[in-house]
Amino acid sequence: DVDPKCPPLHEDARMRGVHPDRLRTELGPHDPTSMLRADLVVVSPGVPVALPQLEAAMRAGVPALSELAFAAESLPPDLPIAAVTGTNGKSTVATFTGQLLEGCGVKTFVGGNLGTPLSEAALEFVQVPQ
C-alpha cells in the first residue's frame, strides 16, 4: 500500500539533512533480515505483532514501537492529548470529541485510523538536523 502523499522517508523532502542510510521504509513483503539490522522498528497499525520477522527482531533486542507511540515521542510533553481506544465507536467518539473541542476554540487534530496518521501531524514538531 503506497500513499502518494506519504513518500518513503529517504525520499521525503522534510527529511533532508538525515543521512539516507539511516532511514528505510519497507512496504509489503519484508526481507527476513531487514528488521534484525534495524536500530528501531516502527510498526504500522495494520501489521500484526506476531509477524515472524518482527518477533525475531524483538527477541534479538531490536526495539519496536507502534506508529502512535513513535509519533507521540515527537510531540511536546505539555501538549494535551485525548486518545480514544476500544472495540466499537472509536471513530464516532473521536470525531465528536474533535468537534466539541473545536467548538470551544481549541486547535485540534483528529486522525489515526480516520485518515491522517499522528506521525504526519507530529512532523510539525520535528527538528531535522542540518
N, C-alpha and C positions, 0 to 999 in steps of 0.2 A: 504494500500500500504506500503510495507516494503522494504527498500533498505538495503541489507546485508552489504554494506559499511558504512551505517549510523545507528548504533545501537541506541536504546533508550538511552537518556542521562545518566540515572542511571547505564547503563552497559558500557558506553564509557570509555575506559582507560584514555582518555585525561581529564576526569572529576574527577580523583582521587583527594581526598582532599576536595571535596564538599560533605557535608552530603547527603546521598541518599534520605532522606526525603524532601530535598529542590528541587529536580529535578523530573519532571514527564513528560513522553512522552505519549500522548494519541493519538492513531490512530484508525480510523474507527468510529463506533458509540460512542457518548460521554455520559458519566454519566451525568444526568441532573444537578447535583450539583458540579461536579468537578471544573468547571470554577469559580463558586461562591466562592470556597475555595482558589483560586489561588492568589498569590501576583502579578502575571503578566501573561498574556496570549500572546503567540507568535503565530500568525496566518499564516499558510501556504498559499501561493498564491492561491491555489485551493479551499480554504474554504470561502464560502460566508459570508460577514459581517452580513447578515440577518439571519444567523443560530440562532435559538431561544435561545440556551444555551449561545452563545456569546453575543447576545443582552441583555439577562438578567444579565450577568456578568458586562457588561459595564454600564448598568443602576444602578447596585449596587456599582459602583465606582471602579471596577477592571480594571486597565489599560490594554489595548490591543495594541500590536504593530504588524505590518507586519513583516514577516521574514526579509525582506530587511532593514527595519528601525532598527530592533533589531541587525542585523549584523553590520550595519553602525555605531552604537554606540560603537562597539568594535574596530573600525579602528582608527588609529592615526588621529588627527584633521588636520594635514598638508598633508595627503595623497590625491593626486588628484584623483577625481572620474569623470568618464564620464558615465552617465546613459542614456539609450535610452528608451523612452516611446512612446506610440501611439497605433493606431489600427492595422496598416499594416506595414510590412517591418522591424520590430524591430530586428529580428534575422539576417537578411541580413546586416543591418546597424551596429549592434553591432559586428558582425564577421568582417566586412570590417574595422571598426574603430580599432579593436584589431590588425588586420593585418598591418594597416598603422602605428600604434604606435610601434609594434614590429619591423617593417622595419626601424624605426627611432632609434632603440636601447632602447626603453622604456620597462621595465618589465611590463607585462600586465596580467590581469585576465579577461577572458570573460566567463560569466556564467549566473546564474539565470535560466530563462526558457530554456536556451540552454543546461543545464546539471547540472553542479556543482552549488549548491546554494551559495550565497555570505557568508552565515553563515559558510560554510565549509572553505572557504578561510580566513575568519576572525579569525578562531581558531589559526592561525599563530601569532596573536597579543594578544591573551587572556592569562592572567596570572592567573592560578588557585591557590588559597591559599593552602598551605601545612599544 
